[in-house]
């Protein structure tokens, strides 16, 4: 994934979740689901995050992992 095409909101969501002490998979995935379910990041839930490019669906998990890897490697 090219960083220029990544929605800044998606990037900020991932960084928010990694800063909550869950940087390793699958704990990070669990944290992302928890944050989305509770709308802890800017009041956004699953559907809003999906529109921003973050899918927490298991059918799209490989793309989500690649996005996380790209973001965490650059910070």
Phi, psi and omega in degrees: 000134179275130185298332180295335182267353181283129177297128179303330178295320178296317178299313181296323178298313180297315179296322176302314181292321180291333179283350179270026175072023177234087185254348183254144176283137008267000180300325179295318178300315178301318179295318179299318178295318179297312181299315179295317181296326180265356181056045183279343180255103177053026178074013184269137176252193183304311185293321178293321178292323178298319178296332178275355177108002179257111175254127177259012177287139179297335180289342179244018189296326181297319178294320179296318178297316178299319179297314179299314179301316180298316182291314183288334178287335184269349183274000000 
